[in-house]
Amino acid sequence: MHNTTISLMADDTMTFADLACLAHQNTDGVPSEADNAGRAGAAAAALVTFARCTGLDADEEPAATAVVDLLANLMHLCGGTGMPFCELLITAAQHYGCEADPTA
C-alpha cells in the first residue's frame, strides 16, 4: 500500500486502489472539526464501501466513476424521499468553502 496525497491526485488518474489507500489512512475514526485531511479520509472510506457494494472496486477502476455513481444514487434517494438534492449540494458546497479556506 502506498501513501496517497489528495492534492497530488487528478480525478482522471486516481483509482479505486488509491481511494482504498486514502480510506485506510483514516484510521482514527471521526475527523476533528479542523482536519480537512480527516474529512477527506472519512469520505474516501464511505466511497470505498459504496464502491464495494456496487461492484466498482476493481483496483484500476477510476475513483471518479464511484463518485459519479454515488452522487446519482444520492439523487435517486433524495428524489424518492422528497429531500431537495440541489439545495443540499449547495449547502455542502458552502460548508466545503468555509472548511477549505478558514480565513473566509
Backbone as numpy.savetxt, mean C-alpha at the origin, in Angstrom:
# Nx Ny Nz CAx CAy CAz Cx Cy Cz
16.45 -12.40 1.08 15.59 -11.22 1.08 16.49 -9.99 1.08
16.09 -8.95 0.39 16.89 -7.74 0.30 16.15 -6.56 0.89
16.90 -5.53 1.22 16.32 -4.32 1.79 15.66 -3.51 0.68
14.42 -3.16 0.87 13.67 -2.40 -0.14 13.43 -1.00 0.37
13.91 -0.02 -0.36 13.69 1.37 -0.02 12.61 1.92 -0.93
11.56 2.45 -0.34 10.40 2.90 -1.10 10.78 3.96 -2.13
11.56 4.94 -1.73 11.85 6.06 -2.62 12.68 5.64 -3.83
13.34 4.49 -3.78 14.17 4.06 -4.89 13.43 3.17 -5.88
12.20 2.82 -5.56 11.46 1.89 -6.40 10.44 2.64 -7.26
10.49 2.44 -8.56 9.48 3.01 -9.44 8.31 2.05 -9.51
7.12 2.57 -9.75 5.93 1.71 -9.75 5.99 0.63 -10.82
6.74 0.84 -11.89 6.81 -0.17 -12.94 7.93 -1.18 -12.72
8.75 -0.99 -11.69 9.82 -1.94 -11.42 9.63 -2.68 -10.11
8.82 -2.18 -9.22 8.60 -2.85 -7.95 7.77 -4.10 -8.18
8.26 -5.23 -7.69 7.58 -6.51 -7.88 6.92 -6.95 -6.58
6.15 -8.03 -6.68 5.55 -8.60 -5.48 6.63 -8.98 -4.47
7.74 -9.54 -4.95 8.83 -9.93 -4.04 9.36 -8.71 -3.28
9.50 -7.57 -3.96 9.93 -6.34 -3.30 8.91 -5.90 -2.26
7.64 -6.00 -2.63 6.55 -5.62 -1.73 6.55 -6.50 -0.48
6.73 -7.80 -0.67 6.77 -8.73 0.46 7.94 -8.42 1.37
9.07 -8.05 0.79 10.24 -7.67 1.58 9.95 -6.42 2.40
9.34 -5.44 1.79 8.97 -4.21 2.49 8.01 -4.50 3.63
7.03 -5.36 3.38 6.06 -5.73 4.42 6.76 -6.44 5.56
7.73 -7.30 5.23 8.46 -8.05 6.26 9.28 -7.11 7.15
9.76 -6.01 6.59 10.54 -5.04 7.36 9.69 -4.34 8.40
8.37 -4.36 8.24 7.45 -3.73 9.18 7.04 -4.75 10.23
7.98 -5.16 11.07 7.71 -6.20 12.05 7.29 -5.64 13.40
7.30 -4.34 13.55 6.96 -3.73 14.83 5.47 -3.53 15.02
4.66 -3.95 14.06 3.21 -3.81 14.20 2.74 -2.45 13.77
1.92 -1.81 14.58 1.30 -0.54 14.24 2.35 0.56 14.17
2.39 1.31 13.07 3.38 2.38 12.96 3.06 3.53 13.90
4.11 4.24 14.28 3.90 5.42 15.13 3.26 6.52 14.30
2.69 7.49 14.95 2.01 8.58 14.25 2.94 9.37 13.33
4.24 9.40 13.63 5.15 10.23 12.85 6.07 9.40 11.96
5.75 8.14 11.71 6.65 7.26 11.00 6.06 6.86 9.64
6.43 7.60 8.60 5.89 7.31 7.27 6.41 5.99 6.72
7.63 5.61 7.08 8.15 4.31 6.64 7.31 3.19 7.26
6.93 3.35 8.51 6.07 2.37 9.16 4.69 2.32 8.53
4.16 3.48 8.16 2.86 3.52 7.49 2.94 2.77 6.16
4.01 3.02 5.41 4.18 2.34 4.12 4.35 0.84 4.32
5.07 0.45 5.36 5.25 -0.97 5.65 3.94 -1.64 6.01
3.10 -0.96 6.78 1.79 -1.51 7.13 0.92 -1.65 5.89
0.99 -0.67 5.00 0.23 -0.75 3.75 0.75 -1.89 2.88
2.06 -2.07 2.85 2.65 -3.17 2.08 2.18 -4.51 2.63
2.11 -4.63 3.96 1.64 -5.88 4.57 0.20 -6.17 4.16
-0.64 -5.15 4.18 -2.04 -5.33 3.76 -2.11 -5.71 2.29
-1.29 -5.07 1.46 -1.30 -5.36 0.03 -0.79 -6.77 -0.26
0.22 -7.21 0.48 0.72 -8.58 0.32 -0.38 -9.58 0.64
-1.12 -9.34 1.72 -2.22 -10.23 2.07 -3.26 -10.26 0.96
-3.63 -9.09 0.44 -4.58 -9.01 -0.66 -4.06 -9.77 -1.88
-2.79 -9.55 -2.23 -2.22 -10.20 -3.41 -2.24 -11.71 -3.26
-1.95 -12.19 -2.08 -1.97 -13.64 -1.85 -3.40 -14.19 -1.95
-4.37 -13.44 -1.49 -5.78 -13.88 -1.54 -6.32 -13.89 -2.96
-5.74 -13.10 -3.84 -6.27 -12.97 -5.20 -5.36 -13.58 -6.27
-4.30 -14.25 -5.85 -3.41 -14.90 -6.80 -2.46 -13.98 -7.53
-2.21 -12.81 -6.97 -1.29 -11.85 -7.59 0.07 -11.87 -6.90
0.43 -13.01 -6.32 1.61 -13.07 -5.48 2.81 -13.77 -6.11
2.86 -13.86 -7.43 4.07 -14.37 -8.08 5.19 -13.36 -7.85
6.40 -13.85 -7.57 7.50 -12.96 -7.21 7.73 -11.83 -8.21
7.58 -12.08 -9.49 7.84 -11.05 -10.50 6.59 -10.28 -10.91
5.47 -10.55 -10.27 4.22 -9.81 -10.55 4.45 -8.34 -10.18
4.11 -7.40 -11.07 4.27 -5.99 -10.71 3.40 -5.64 -9.50
3.98 -4.96 -8.54 3.23 -4.54 -7.35 2.07 -3.63 -7.75
2.26 -2.86 -8.80 1.21 -1.94 -9.25 -0.07 -2.68 -9.61
0.04 -3.91 -10.09 -1.15 -4.70 -10.43 -2.00 -4.93 -9.19
-1.35 -5.27 -8.08 -2.08 -5.50 -6.83 -2.70 -4.21 -6.32
-1.99 -3.09 -6.46 -2.53 -1.80 -6.02 -3.79 -1.47 -6.81
-3.73 -1.61 -8.13 -4.88 -1.30 -8.98 -6.06 -2.21 -8.65
-5.80 -3.51 -8.51 -6.89 -4.45 -8.21 -7.49 -4.18 -6.84
-6.65 -3.85 -5.85 -7.18 -3.54 -4.52 -8.05 -2.28 -4.57
-7.57 -1.26 -5.26 -8.38 -0.04 -5.38 -9.71 -0.32 -6.06
-9.68 -1.12 -7.13 -10.93 -1.46 -7.82 -11.87 -2.24 -6.89
-11.31 -3.18 -6.13 -12.15 -3.94 -5.20 -12.69 -3.07 -4.08
-11.90 -2.09 -3.64 -12.40 -1.14 -2.64 -13.54 -0.31 -3.22
-13.44 0.02 -4.50 -14.53 0.74 -5.16 -15.79 -0.11 -5.18
-15.64 -1.41 -5.46 -16.80 -2.32 -5.42 -17.40 -2.37 -4.01
-16.54 -2.46 -3.01 -17.00 -2.49 -1.63 -17.77 -1.22 -1.29
-17.20 -0.08 -1.62 -17.86 1.19 -1.33 -19.17 1.31 -2.10
-19.16 0.91 -3.37 -20.37 0.98 -4.16 -21.48 0.10 -3.60
-21.10 -1.05 -3.08 -22.08 -1.97 -2.54 -22.58 -1.62 -1.15
-21.84 -0.77 -0.45 -22.22 -0.42 0.92 -22.65 1.03 1.08
-22.54 1.80 0.00 -22.94 3.20 0.06 -21.87 4.14 0.58
-20.65 3.64 0.81 -19.58 4.53 1.23 -19.08 5.31 0.01
-18.82 6.61 0.16 -18.41 7.45 -0.98 -16.92 7.31 -1.28
-16.55 6.38 -2.18 -15.14 6.09 -2.45 -14.36 7.35 -2.81
-14.85 8.14 -3.74 -14.10 9.32 -4.20 -13.86 10.31 -3.06
-14.86 10.52 -2.23 -14.69 11.41 -1.08 -13.66 10.85 -0.10
-13.70 9.55 0.11 -12.74 8.91 1.01 -11.33 9.00 0.44
-11.20 8.85 -0.88 -9.90 8.96 -1.53 -9.34 10.38 -1.41
-10.19 11.37 -1.55 -9.76 12.76 -1.39 -9.29 13.00 0.04
-10.03 12.49 1.02 -9.63 12.62 2.42 -8.29 11.93 2.67
-8.13 10.73 2.09 -6.86 10.00 2.24 -5.71 10.80 1.64
-5.94 11.43 0.49 -4.91 12.24 -0.16 -4.53 13.43 0.72
-5.51 14.01 1.39 -5.23 15.12 2.30 -4.39 14.64 3.48
-4.73 13.48 4.03 -3.95 12.92 5.14 -2.52 12.66 4.68
-2.38 12.06 3.50 -1.05 11.78 2.96 -0.25 13.07 2.81
-0.87 14.10 2.27 -0.18 15.37 2.09 0.33 15.94 3.39
-0.47 15.86 4.43 -0.05 16.35 5.75 1.06 15.49 6.34
0.96 14.18 6.15 1.96 13.27 6.71 3.27 13.32 5.93
3.19 13.51 4.61 4.39 13.55 3.78 5.17 14.84 3.98
4.47 15.93 4.28 5.12 17.22 4.51 4.63 17.78 5.84
5.29 17.39 6.94 4.83 17.82 8.26 4.90 19.33 8.48
5.56 20.07 7.59 5.63 21.53 7.75 4.43 22.22 7.13
3.63 21.46 6.39 2.47 22.06 5.71 1.33 22.32 6.67
